[in-house]
Amino acid sequence: MKVEKLVRKGILNIIPYLPGKSIEEAKEEVKIKRLIKLASNENLLGPSPKALKAIIKELNNIYLYPDGPCTRLREAVAKKFKVSKNMVVISNGVDNIILMIAATFINEGEEVLMADPTFPVYTNVTQIMGGKPIKVRLKDFRHDLDEMLKKVNKKTKLVFICNPNNPTGTIVSKEELNKFLSELPARVILILDEAYGEFVNDPSYPYGLDYVKRGGKIIVLRTFSKVYGLAGLRIGFAIAQEDIIRCMYQVRDPFPVHRLAQVAAIAALNDSNHIRNSIQLVYEGRRYFYLELERLGFEYVPSQANFIFIDFGIDSTKLARALLQEGIIIRPGKMWGYPTFARITIGRMEDNRRFIKALEKLKRKGFFNF
């Protein structure tokens, strides 16, 4: 018997999530001294210096198992966001928390509502658990909440809203979310993925924690990978009412977060200077990109995240290959159904300028269709 006949139903139909090309992979393709990666929305300012010091201090203890419940980190998160520590769960990146949510709540045949395109892990975990992903196409690059409400039925168990959305960088406003929640059945759990929430400066943005604190079936997701600069340590957290978190602990791994990640996250959480500098870097980079893209004639989606979704008017996979020869890694938009778009991470100003200069060079060579 073939092993494929033994696997869980539906697993082989899953389209695996493919992360952006790593610098290590790119180095095997091109011989360029310094590569810059503008493909995965990492914090190119780097990690908090306080986090690095905490890691070094903890190194001698890695022969010991980590604190399974991440007690000190949960307490630090609870203090920062003014919630009970029993409302916090920490795990091995937000990806793993999304899987925990699926394992906790999705039964076979139940439906999970999400935008299209959005973070593809929502689809994957739904299929793993035998659920049915229900996708609603974006409208003007934004969540179409009215259309999403039309798809809600007796089988609907979860709704994912990525806010700001990945890959478009657009947000759902407070007014839109309030209207959506007023019509969403109380039995449906809403997950607000705020991985990029720290970079938002739009006053209409609804902070998910305000809704959690009022009660209701809402889970807010946050990560240490973006503004805190700890993507390589894989650590994220969720905040929700205690009964929801208690259920999620039923499927949580006993030791999901290693010792170095825990101490680094505590240090990073309290490094206000690094947080402020990381956010400022993104604000300045967004302004710079907007001006330069308009000067060069490229259309883009105004973003509230640390990346910009840009229409280059050509096959962006071809553009990615050309930019790789210039030492720049980008994320083509074909996987999201936007083949002429690419998602570009906002980096340090030297990285941003290098990217723009590479575009100018390609434009002079007649690479684009204008």
ZAKEZA-134314 format. One record per residue (C-alpha): residue in one letter; x, y, z. Coordinates in nm, 4 decimals, always signed. Example, Ala and Ser with C-alpha at 12.3 -4.5 7.8 and 13.67 -1.06 7.14 Angstrom:
! ZAKEZA-134314
{type->A | x->+1.2300 | y->-0.4500 | z->+0.7800} .
{type->S | x->+1.3670 | y->-0.1060 | z->+0.7140} .
END
This chain:
! ZAKEZA-134314
{type->M | x->+0.0000 | y->+0.0000 | z->+0.0000} .
{type->K | x->+0.1305 | y->+0.3445 | z->-0.0888} .
{type->V | x->+0.1958 | y->+0.5677 | z->+0.2106} .
{type->E | x->-0.0124 | y->+0.8414 | z->+0.0446} .
{type->K | x->-0.3195 | y->+0.6271 | z->+0.1169} .
{type->L | x->-0.2397 | y->+0.6300 | z->+0.4872} .
{type->V | x->-0.2069 | y->+1.0047 | z->+0.5441} .
{type->R | x->-0.4781 | y->+1.2208 | z->+0.6928} .
{type->K | x->-0.7584 | y->+1.3032 | z->+0.4493} .
{type->G | x->-0.6922 | y->+1.6202 | z->+0.2500} .
{type->I | x->-0.3281 | y->+1.6616 | z->+0.3523} .
{type->L | x->-0.1942 | y->+1.5938 | z->+0.0031} .
{type->N | x->-0.4167 | y->+1.8689 | z->-0.1410} .
{type->I | x->-0.2502 | y->+2.1364 | z->+0.0713} .
{type->I | x->-0.0335 | y->+2.3859 | z->-0.1137} .
{type->P | x->+0.2717 | y->+2.4194 | z->+0.1131} .
{type->Y | x->+0.3569 | y->+2.7679 | z->+0.2363} .
{type->L | x->+0.6809 | y->+2.8758 | z->+0.0716} .
{type->P | x->+0.8689 | y->+3.1485 | z->+0.2619} .
{type->G | x->+1.0684 | y->+3.4141 | z->+0.0815} .
{type->K | x->+1.4049 | y->+3.3170 | z->-0.0590} .
{type->S | x->+1.6685 | y->+3.3275 | z->+0.2149} .
{type->I | x->+2.0046 | y->+3.5008 | z->+0.1834} .
{type->E | x->+2.1699 | y->+3.1582 | z->+0.2090} .
{type->E | x->+1.9686 | y->+3.0294 | z->-0.0883} .
{type->A | x->+2.0383 | y->+3.3423 | z->-0.2906} .
{type->K | x->+2.4130 | y->+3.3140 | z->-0.2322} .
{type->E | x->+2.4067 | y->+2.9805 | z->-0.4126} .
{type->E | x->+2.2621 | y->+3.1534 | z->-0.7192} .
{type->V | x->+2.4643 | y->+3.4751 | z->-0.7370} .
{type->K | x->+2.8169 | y->+3.5679 | z->-0.6372} .
{type->I | x->+2.7556 | y->+3.9082 | z->-0.4840} .
{type->K | x->+2.9275 | y->+4.0184 | z->-0.1653} .
{type->R | x->+2.6351 | y->+4.1892 | z->+0.0024} .
{type->L | x->+2.2814 | y->+4.0706 | z->-0.0546} .
{type->I | x->+1.9845 | y->+4.2561 | z->+0.0910} .
{type->K | x->+1.6619 | y->+4.0743 | z->+0.1599} .
{type->L | x->+1.3454 | y->+4.2752 | z->+0.1012} .
{type->A | x->+1.1243 | y->+3.9662 | z->+0.0758} .
{type->S | x->+1.0127 | y->+3.8550 | z->+0.4232} .
{type->N | x->+0.9171 | y->+4.1713 | z->+0.6155} .
{type->E | x->+1.1936 | y->+4.1277 | z->+0.8707} .
{type->N | x->+1.3106 | y->+4.4195 | z->+1.0837} .
{type->L | x->+1.6271 | y->+4.5196 | z->+0.8968} .
{type->L | x->+1.7317 | y->+4.7383 | z->+1.1877} .
{type->G | x->+1.8119 | y->+4.4084 | z->+1.3569} .
{type->P | x->+1.7330 | y->+4.2827 | z->+1.7072} .
{type->S | x->+1.7281 | y->+4.4836 | z->+2.0269} .
{type->P | x->+2.0782 | y->+4.5127 | z->+2.1790} .
{type->K | x->+1.9158 | y->+4.4259 | z->+2.5118} .
{type->A | x->+1.7860 | y->+4.1024 | z->+2.3607} .
{type->L | x->+2.1346 | y->+4.0082 | z->+2.2436} .
{type->K | x->+2.2750 | y->+4.0674 | z->+2.5922} .
{type->A | x->+2.0002 | y->+3.8544 | z->+2.7449} .
{type->I | x->+2.0809 | y->+3.5695 | z->+2.5037} .
{type->I | x->+2.4506 | y->+3.5785 | z->+2.5891} .
{type->K | x->+2.3725 | y->+3.5748 | z->+2.9603} .
{type->E | x->+2.1428 | y->+3.2741 | z->+2.9195} .
{type->L | x->+2.3729 | y->+3.0631 | z->+2.6990} .
{type->N | x->+2.5194 | y->+2.8605 | z->+2.9842} .
{type->N | x->+2.1715 | y->+2.7388 | z->+3.0784} .
{type->I | x->+2.0756 | y->+2.5770 | z->+2.7480} .
{type->Y | x->+2.1374 | y->+2.2298 | z->+2.8925} .
{type->L | x->+1.8198 | y->+2.2863 | z->+3.0971} .
{type->Y | x->+1.4685 | y->+2.2493 | z->+2.9601} .
{type->P | x->+1.2932 | y->+2.5840 | z->+2.9124} .
{type->D | x->+1.0057 | y->+2.7020 | z->+3.1278} .
{type->G | x->+0.7207 | y->+2.5276 | z->+2.9451} .
{type->P | x->+0.4416 | y->+2.7764 | z->+3.0231} .
{type->C | x->+0.6796 | y->+3.0731 | z->+2.9574} .
{type->T | x->+0.5676 | y->+3.2191 | z->+3.2904} .
{type->R | x->+0.8012 | y->+3.5200 | z->+3.3077} .
{type->L | x->+0.7362 | y->+3.6153 | z->+2.9473} .
{type->R | x->+0.3593 | y->+3.5775 | z->+2.9905} .
{type->E | x->+0.3811 | y->+3.8052 | z->+3.2940} .
{type->A | x->+0.5839 | y->+4.0595 | z->+3.0958} .
{type->V | x->+0.3333 | y->+4.0543 | z->+2.8068} .
{type->A | x->+0.0407 | y->+4.0790 | z->+3.0491} .
{type->K | x->+0.1979 | y->+4.3785 | z->+3.2219} .
{type->K | x->+0.2733 | y->+4.5597 | z->+2.8962} .
{type->F | x->-0.0746 | y->+4.5098 | z->+2.7512} .
{type->K | x->-0.2599 | y->+4.5407 | z->+3.0836} .
{type->V | x->-0.4274 | y->+4.2006 | z->+3.0838} .
{type->S | x->-0.4198 | y->+3.8952 | z->+3.3097} .
{type->K | x->-0.1352 | y->+3.6498 | z->+3.2420} .
{type->N | x->-0.4072 | y->+3.3843 | z->+3.2118} .
{type->M | x->-0.5201 | y->+3.5649 | z->+2.8950} .
{type->V | x->-0.1812 | y->+3.5094 | z->+2.7266} .
{type->V | x->-0.0359 | y->+3.2082 | z->+2.5455} .
{type->I | x->+0.3178 | y->+3.2042 | z->+2.4044} .
{type->S | x->+0.4356 | y->+2.9679 | z->+2.1327} .
{type->N | x->+0.6871 | y->+2.8973 | z->+1.8576} .
{type->G | x->+0.5880 | y->+3.1863 | z->+1.6317} .
{type->V | x->+0.2416 | y->+3.3048 | z->+1.5337} .
{type->D | x->+0.2343 | y->+3.0299 | z->+1.2684} .
{type->N | x->+0.2270 | y->+2.7735 | z->+1.5475} .
{type->I | x->-0.0386 | y->+2.9647 | z->+1.7390} .
{type->I | x->-0.2577 | y->+2.9652 | z->+1.4269} .
{type->L | x->-0.2148 | y->+2.5872 | z->+1.4124} .
{type->M | x->-0.3074 | y->+2.5674 | z->+1.7831} .
{type->I | x->-0.6249 | y->+2.7648 | z->+1.7153} .
{type->A | x->-0.7167 | y->+2.5285 | z->+1.4322} .
{type->A | x->-0.6442 | y->+2.2193 | z->+1.6420} .
{type->T | x->-0.8507 | y->+2.3599 | z->+1.9280} .
{type->F | x->-1.1598 | y->+2.4732 | z->+1.7425} .
{type->I | x->-1.1980 | y->+2.3283 | z->+1.3905} .
{type->N | x->-1.3931 | y->+2.0059 | z->+1.3430} .
{type->E | x->-1.4024 | y->+1.8250 | z->+1.0112} .
{type->G | x->-1.6390 | y->+1.9956 | z->+0.7671} .
{type->E | x->-1.6559 | y->+2.3265 | z->+0.9536} .
{type->E | x->-1.5866 | y->+2.6455 | z->+0.7628} .
{type->V | x->-1.3218 | y->+2.9112 | z->+0.8202} .
{type->L | x->-1.3653 | y->+3.2518 | z->+0.6617} .
{type->M | x->-1.0747 | y->+3.4647 | z->+0.5353} .
{type->A | x->-0.9789 | y->+3.7202 | z->+0.2721} .
{type->D | x->-0.8155 | y->+3.6362 | z->-0.0594} .
{type->P | x->-0.5283 | y->+3.6970 | z->-0.0701} .
{type->T | x->-0.4099 | y->+3.6970 | z->+0.2886} .
{type->F | x->-0.1609 | y->+3.5031 | z->+0.5019} .
{type->P | x->-0.1745 | y->+3.1498 | z->+0.3486} .
{type->V | x->-0.1191 | y->+2.9665 | z->+0.6782} .
{type->Y | x->-0.4886 | y->+3.0262 | z->+0.7618} .
{type->T | x->-0.5822 | y->+2.8054 | z->+0.4667} .
{type->N | x->-0.3233 | y->+2.5399 | z->+0.5440} .
{type->V | x->-0.4195 | y->+2.4834 | z->+0.9075} .
{type->T | x->-0.7880 | y->+2.4718 | z->+0.8154} .
{type->Q | x->-0.7221 | y->+2.1975 | z->+0.5610} .
{type->I | x->-0.4999 | y->+2.0042 | z->+0.8033} .
{type->M | x->-0.7916 | y->+1.9819 | z->+1.0459} .
{type->G | x->-1.0379 | y->+1.8811 | z->+0.7739} .
{type->G | x->-1.2088 | y->+2.2177 | z->+0.7679} .
{type->K | x->-1.3150 | y->+2.4136 | z->+0.4609} .
{type->P | x->-1.1478 | y->+2.7496 | z->+0.3841} .
{type->I | x->-1.3985 | y->+3.0057 | z->+0.2536} .
{type->K | x->-1.2149 | y->+3.2840 | z->+0.0721} .
{type->V | x->-1.3542 | y->+3.6254 | z->-0.0134} .
{type->R | x->-1.1634 | y->+3.8267 | z->-0.2722} .
{type->L | x->-1.0284 | y->+4.1626 | z->-0.1608} .
{type->K | x->-1.2071 | y->+4.4730 | z->-0.2855} .
{type->D | x->-0.9675 | y->+4.7522 | z->-0.3860} .
{type->F | x->-0.6951 | y->+4.5545 | z->-0.2033} .
{type->R | x->-0.8938 | y->+4.5656 | z->+0.1237} .
{type->H | x->-1.1049 | y->+4.3168 | z->+0.3203} .
{type->D | x->-1.4607 | y->+4.3080 | z->+0.1855} .
{type->L | x->-1.6352 | y->+4.2591 | z->+0.5191} .
{type->D | x->-1.9849 | y->+4.2946 | z->+0.3747} .
{type->E | x->-1.9202 | y->+4.0074 | z->+0.1358} .
{type->M | x->-1.7586 | y->+3.8049 | z->+0.4147} .
{type->L | x->-2.0726 | y->+3.8411 | z->+0.6273} .
{type->K | x->-2.2787 | y->+3.6988 | z->+0.3406} .
{type->K | x->-2.0656 | y->+3.3821 | z->+0.3579} .
{type->V | x->-2.1325 | y->+3.3221 | z->+0.7287} .
{type->N | x->-2.3593 | y->+3.0242 | z->+0.7925} .
{type->K | x->-2.4218 | y->+2.7484 | z->+1.0471} .
{type->K | x->-2.0955 | y->+2.5773 | z->+0.9525} .
{type->T | x->-1.8802 | y->+2.8872 | z->+1.0103} .
{type->K | x->-1.6493 | y->+2.8381 | z->+1.3101} .
{type->L | x->-1.3657 | y->+3.0929 | z->+1.2687} .
{type->V | x->-1.2990 | y->+3.4197 | z->+1.0868} .
{type->F | x->-0.9431 | y->+3.5397 | z->+1.0252} .
{type->I | x->-0.8779 | y->+3.9087 | z->+0.9676} .
{type->C | x->-0.5153 | y->+4.0004 | z->+0.9047} .
{type->N | x->-0.4956 | y->+4.3659 | z->+1.0083} .
{type->P | x->-0.2872 | y->+4.5123 | z->+0.8439} .
{type->N | x->-0.3316 | y->+4.2558 | z->+0.5705} .
{type->N | x->-0.0421 | y->+4.0575 | z->+0.4300} .
{type->P | x->+0.0442 | y->+4.1098 | z->+0.1384} .
{type->T | x->-0.1411 | y->+4.4356 | z->+0.0703} .
{type->G | x->-0.0656 | y->+4.6358 | z->+0.3875} .
{type->T | x->-0.4239 | y->+4.7669 | z->+0.4051} .
{type->I | x->-0.6347 | y->+4.7843 | z->+0.7205} .
{type->V | x->-0.9890 | y->+4.7245 | z->+0.8368} .
{type->S | x->-1.1067 | y->+5.0412 | z->+1.0100} .
{type->K | x->-1.2675 | y->+5.0612 | z->+1.3541} .
{type->E | x->-1.6015 | y->+5.1588 | z->+1.1983} .
{type->E | x->-1.5894 | y->+4.8631 | z->+0.9585} .
{type->L | x->-1.4920 | y->+4.6178 | z->+1.2311} .
{type->N | x->-1.7641 | y->+4.7419 | z->+1.4671} .
{type->K | x->-2.0277 | y->+4.6927 | z->+1.1983} .
{type->F | x->-1.8899 | y->+4.3468 | z->+1.1166} .
{type->L | x->-1.8938 | y->+4.2365 | z->+1.4806} .
{type->S | x->-2.2464 | y->+4.3678 | z->+1.5308} .
{type->E | x->-2.3668 | y->+4.1217 | z->+1.2642} .
{type->L | x->-2.1317 | y->+3.8294 | z->+1.3299} .
{type->P | x->-2.3003 | y->+3.5482 | z->+1.5285} .
{type->A | x->-2.1706 | y->+3.5284 | z->+1.8861} .
{type->R | x->-2.0777 | y->+3.1595 | z->+1.8371} .
{type->V | x->-1.8162 | y->+3.2483 | z->+1.5692} .
{type->I | x->-1.4600 | y->+3.3140 | z->+1.6881} .
{type->L | x->-1.2832 | y->+3.6130 | z->+1.5324} .
{type->I | x->-0.9042 | y->+3.6069 | z->+1.5048} .
{type->L | x->-0.7368 | y->+3.9457 | z->+1.4556} .
{type->D | x->-0.3838 | y->+3.8891 | z->+1.3295} .
{type->E | x->-0.1941 | y->+4.2053 | z->+1.4235} .
{type->A | x->+0.1565 | y->+4.0915 | z->+1.3312} .
{type->Y | x->+0.2157 | y->+4.4334 | z->+1.1716} .
{type->G | x->-0.0006 | y->+4.6360 | z->+1.4090} .
{type->E | x->+0.2851 | y->+4.8337 | z->+1.5614} .
{type->F | x->+0.3568 | y->+5.0011 | z->+1.2266} .
{type->V | x->+0.0066 | y->+5.1466 | z->+1.1810} .
{type->N | x->-0.0338 | y->+5.5251 | z->+1.2055} .
{type->D | x->-0.3879 | y->+5.5512 | z->+1.0695} .
{type->P | x->-0.6130 | y->+5.6891 | z->+1.3496} .
{type->S | x->-0.9054 | y->+5.4747 | z->+1.2273} .
{type->Y | x->-0.7184 | y->+5.1522 | z->+1.3134} .
{type->P | x->-0.8987 | y->+4.9324 | z->+1.5698} .
{type->Y | x->-0.6674 | y->+4.7777 | z->+1.8306} .
{type->G | x->-0.7820 | y->+4.4228 | z->+1.8902} .
{type->L | x->-0.6973 | y->+4.4244 | z->+2.2586} .
{type->D | x->-0.9701 | y->+4.6824 | z->+2.3215} .
{type->Y | x->-1.2201 | y->+4.4276 | z->+2.1902} .
{type->V | x->-1.0697 | y->+4.1376 | z->+2.3872} .
{type->K | x->-1.0933 | y->+4.3357 | z->+2.7114} .
{type->R | x->-1.4646 | y->+4.3905 | z->+2.6502} .
{type->G | x->-1.5201 | y->+4.0136 | z->+2.6362} .
{type->G | x->-1.6424 | y->+3.8044 | z->+2.3487} .
{type->K | x->-1.4882 | y->+3.5385 | z->+2.1305} .
{type->I | x->-1.1922 | y->+3.7318 | z->+1.9910} .
{type->I | x->-0.8279 | y->+3.6229 | z->+1.9709} .
{type->V | x->-0.5529 | y->+3.8759 | z->+1.8993} .
{type->L | x->-0.2253 | y->+3.7534 | z->+1.7522} .
{type->R | x->+0.1063 | y->+3.9366 | z->+1.7951} .
{type->T | x->+0.4636 | y->+3.8454 | z->+1.7018} .
{type->F | x->+0.8209 | y->+3.9150 | z->+1.8082} .
{type->S | x->+0.9348 | y->+3.8706 | z->+1.4466} .
{type->K | x->+0.8564 | y->+4.2203 | z->+1.3156} .
{type->V | x->+0.8965 | y->+4.5307 | z->+1.5276} .
{type->Y | x->+1.1023 | y->+4.3426 | z->+1.7903} .
{type->G | x->+1.3434 | y->+4.2001 | z->+1.5307} .
{type->L | x->+1.3477 | y->+3.8394 | z->+1.6583} .
{type->A | x->+1.2206 | y->+3.6482 | z->+1.3518} .
{type->G | x->+1.5005 | y->+3.3910 | z->+1.3759} .
{type->L | x->+1.3982 | y->+3.2913 | z->+1.7289} .
{type->R | x->+1.0379 | y->+3.2045 | z->+1.6279} .
{type->I | x->+0.8248 | y->+3.3441 | z->+1.9065} .
{type->G | x->+0.4741 | y->+3.4882 | z->+1.9108} .
{type->F | x->+0.1744 | y->+3.5204 | z->+2.1395} .
{type->A | x->-0.2024 | y->+3.5369 | z->+2.1511} .
{type->I | x->-0.4279 | y->+3.7291 | z->+2.3883} .
{type->A | x->-0.7898 | y->+3.6301 | z->+2.4475} .
{type->Q | x->-1.0381 | y->+3.5700 | z->+2.7273} .
{type->E | x->-0.9215 | y->+3.3099 | z->+2.9803} .
{type->D | x->-1.1660 | y->+3.0396 | z->+2.8716} .
{type->I | x->-1.0334 | y->+3.0533 | z->+2.5135} .
{type->I | x->-0.6688 | y->+3.0444 | z->+2.6237} .
{type->R | x->-0.7417 | y->+2.7559 | z->+2.8612} .
{type->C | x->-0.8811 | y->+2.5517 | z->+2.5713} .
{type->M | x->-0.5808 | y->+2.6328 | z->+2.3530} .
{type->Y | x->-0.3487 | y->+2.4998 | z->+2.6237} .
{type->Q | x->-0.5040 | y->+2.1569 | z->+2.5681} .
{type->V | x->-0.3159 | y->+2.1285 | z->+2.2353} .
{type->R | x->-0.0051 | y->+2.3317 | z->+2.3172} .
{type->D | x->+0.3352 | y->+2.1618 | z->+2.2989} .
{type->P | x->+0.4977 | y->+2.1129 | z->+2.6425} .
{type->F | x->+0.8157 | y->+2.3058 | z->+2.5499} .
{type->P | x->+0.7372 | y->+2.5172 | z->+2.2411} .
{type->V | x->+0.9748 | y->+2.8085 | z->+2.3098} .
{type->H | x->+1.3422 | y->+2.7629 | z->+2.3929} .
{type->R | x->+1.5239 | y->+2.9440 | z->+2.6730} .
{type->L | x->+1.7106 | y->+3.1926 | z->+2.4532} .
{type->A | x->+1.3936 | y->+3.3054 | z->+2.2786} .
{type->Q | x->+1.2134 | y->+3.3613 | z->+2.6072} .
{type->V | x->+1.4783 | y->+3.5834 | z->+2.7653} .
{type->A | x->+1.5344 | y->+3.7724 | z->+2.4392} .
{type->A | x->+1.1621 | y->+3.8408 | z->+2.4039} .
{type->I | x->+1.1363 | y->+3.9782 | z->+2.7589} .
{type->A | x->+1.4295 | y->+4.2113 | z->+2.6935} .
{type->A | x->+1.2974 | y->+4.3209 | z->+2.3527} .
{type->L | x->+0.9489 | y->+4.3822 | z->+2.4899} .
{type->N | x->+1.0893 | y->+4.6401 | z->+2.7296} .
{type->D | x->+1.3378 | y->+4.8097 | z->+2.4941} .
{type->S | x->+1.1335 | y->+5.1197 | z->+2.4130} .
{type->N | x->+1.4209 | y->+5.2845 | z->+2.2217} .
{type->H | x->+1.4567 | y->+4.9932 | z->+1.9808} .
{type->I | x->+1.0791 | y->+4.9741 | z->+1.9293} .
{type->R | x->+1.0592 | y->+5.3474 | z->+1.8595} .
{type->N | x->+1.3563 | y->+5.3382 | z->+1.6199} .
{type->S | x->+1.2120 | y->+5.0379 | z->+1.4343} .
{type->I | x->+0.8788 | y->+5.2113 | z->+1.3833} .
{type->Q | x->+1.0448 | y->+5.5365 | z->+1.2779} .
{type->L | x->+1.2560 | y->+5.3487 | z->+1.0228} .
{type->V | x->+0.9358 | y->+5.2162 | z->+0.8629} .
{type->Y | x->+0.7614 | y->+5.5550 | z->+0.8628} .
{type->E | x->+1.0586 | y->+5.7206 | z->+0.6936} .
{type->G | x->+1.0971 | y->+5.4333 | z->+0.4492} .
{type->R | x->+0.7308 | y->+5.4434 | z->+0.3484} .
{type->R | x->+0.7499 | y->+5.8155 | z->+0.2726} .
{type->Y | x->+1.0692 | y->+5.7680 | z->+0.0724} .
{type->F | x->+0.9279 | y->+5.4781 | z->-0.1303} .
{type->Y | x->+0.6060 | y->+5.6638 | z->-0.2115} .
{type->L | x->+0.7935 | y->+5.9631 | z->-0.3522} .
{type->E | x->+1.0416 | y->+5.7524 | z->-0.5492} .
{type->L | x->+0.7832 | y->+5.5096 | z->-0.6874} .
{type->E | x->+0.5671 | y->+5.7978 | z->-0.8066} .
{type->R | x->+0.8710 | y->+5.9610 | z->-0.9675} .
{type->L | x->+0.9514 | y->+5.6375 | z->-1.1509} .
{type->G | x->+0.5904 | y->+5.5827 | z->-1.2563} .
{type->F | x->+0.5077 | y->+5.2691 | z->-1.0543} .
{type->E | x->+0.1691 | y->+5.2218 | z->-0.8895} .
{type->Y | x->+0.1480 | y->+5.0887 | z->-0.5343} .
{type->V | x->-0.0971 | y->+5.0144 | z->-0.2552} .
{type->P | x->-0.0581 | y->+5.2643 | z->+0.0344} .
{type->S | x->+0.0548 | y->+5.0558 | z->+0.3304} .
{type->Q | x->+0.0171 | y->+5.0540 | z->+0.7072} .
{type->A | x->+0.2773 | y->+4.7774 | z->+0.7456} .
{type->N | x->+0.6545 | y->+4.7464 | z->+0.7033} .
{type->F | x->+0.6198 | y->+4.6515 | z->+0.3364} .
{type->I | x->+0.4622 | y->+4.7897 | z->+0.0187} .
{type->F | x->+0.2697 | y->+4.6026 | z->-0.2515} .
{type->I | x->+0.3897 | y->+4.7464 | z->-0.5832} .
{type->D | x->+0.2626 | y->+4.6976 | z->-0.9385} .
{type->F | x->+0.5620 | y->+4.6838 | z->-1.1746} .
{type->G | x->+0.3519 | y->+4.6222 | z->-1.4841} .
{type->I | x->+0.5473 | y->+4.3095 | z->-1.5817} .
{type->D | x->+0.5927 | y->+3.9540 | z->-1.4581} .
{type->S | x->+0.7383 | y->+4.0170 | z->-1.1125} .
{type->T | x->+0.9030 | y->+3.6722 | z->-1.1108} .
{type->K | x->+1.1146 | y->+3.7955 | z->-1.4020} .
{type->L | x->+1.1828 | y->+4.1168 | z->-1.2098} .
{type->A | x->+1.2873 | y->+3.9146 | z->-0.9028} .
{type->R | x->+1.5471 | y->+3.7299 | z->-1.1106} .
{type->A | x->+1.6824 | y->+4.0579 | z->-1.2490} .
{type->L | x->+1.7010 | y->+4.2195 | z->-0.9051} .
{type->L | x->+1.8767 | y->+3.9151 | z->-0.7637} .
{type->Q | x->+2.1593 | y->+3.9878 | z->-1.0072} .
{type->E | x->+2.1769 | y->+4.3290 | z->-0.8389} .
{type->G | x->+2.1980 | y->+4.1641 | z->-0.4963} .
{type->I | x->+1.8368 | y->+4.2311 | z->-0.3952} .
{type->I | x->+1.5804 | y->+3.9659 | z->-0.2925} .
{type->I | x->+1.2100 | y->+4.0513 | z->-0.3338} .
{type->R | x->+0.8805 | y->+3.8573 | z->-0.3067} .
{type->P | x->+0.6914 | y->+3.8172 | z->-0.6378} .
{type->G | x->+0.3128 | y->+3.8433 | z->-0.6229} .
{type->K | x->+0.2181 | y->+3.5409 | z->-0.8337} .
{type->M | x->+0.1450 | y->+3.3279 | z->-0.5257} .
{type->W | x->-0.1257 | y->+3.5791 | z->-0.4250} .
{type->G | x->-0.2798 | y->+3.6038 | z->-0.7710} .
{type->Y | x->-0.1119 | y->+3.9338 | z->-0.8581} .
{type->P | x->+0.1591 | y->+3.8345 | z->-1.1082} .
{type->T | x->+0.2685 | y->+4.1908 | z->-1.1915} .
{type->F | x->+0.2959 | y->+4.2917 | z->-0.8239} .
{type->A | x->+0.5737 | y->+4.2297 | z->-0.5732} .
{type->R | x->+0.5807 | y->+4.2787 | z->-0.1970} .
{type->I | x->+0.8815 | y->+4.4855 | z->-0.0931} .
{type->T | x->+1.0012 | y->+4.5059 | z->+0.2676} .
{type->I | x->+1.0911 | y->+4.8520 | z->+0.3950} .
{type->G | x->+1.4530 | y->+4.8394 | z->+0.5103} .
{type->R | x->+1.7192 | y->+5.0792 | z->+0.6260} .
{type->M | x->+1.7511 | y->+5.3889 | z->+0.4091} .
{type->E | x->+2.0675 | y->+5.2495 | z->+0.2498} .
{type->D | x->+1.8718 | y->+4.9364 | z->+0.1527} .
{type->N | x->+1.5789 | y->+5.1385 | z->+0.0208} .
{type->R | x->+1.8050 | y->+5.3598 | z->-0.1889} .
{type->R | x->+1.9860 | y->+5.0589 | z->-0.3296} .
{type->F | x->+1.6532 | y->+4.9090 | z->-0.4359} .
{type->I | x->+1.5422 | y->+5.2311 | z->-0.6066} .
{type->K | x->+1.8765 | y->+5.2644 | z->-0.7862} .
{type->A | x->+1.8388 | y->+4.9073 | z->-0.9142} .
{type->L | x->+1.4912 | y->+4.9913 | z->-1.0478} .
{type->E | x->+1.6320 | y->+5.3001 | z->-1.2177} .
{type->K | x->+1.9034 | y->+5.0911 | z->-1.3800} .
{type->L | x->+1.6528 | y->+4.8371 | z->-1.5107} .
{type->K | x->+1.4240 | y->+5.1128 | z->-1.6350} .
{type->R | x->+1.7081 | y->+5.2727 | z->-1.8323} .
{type->K | x->+1.7679 | y->+4.9352 | z->-1.9962} .
{type->G | x->+1.4048 | y->+4.9223 | z->-2.1103} .
{type->F | x->+1.3153 | y->+4.6377 | z->-1.8715} .
{type->F | x->+0.9677 | y->+4.7739 | z->-1.7958} .
{type->N | x->+0.6768 | y->+4.8304 | z->-2.0336} .
{type->F | x->+0.6812 | y->+5.2119 | z->-2.0181} .
END
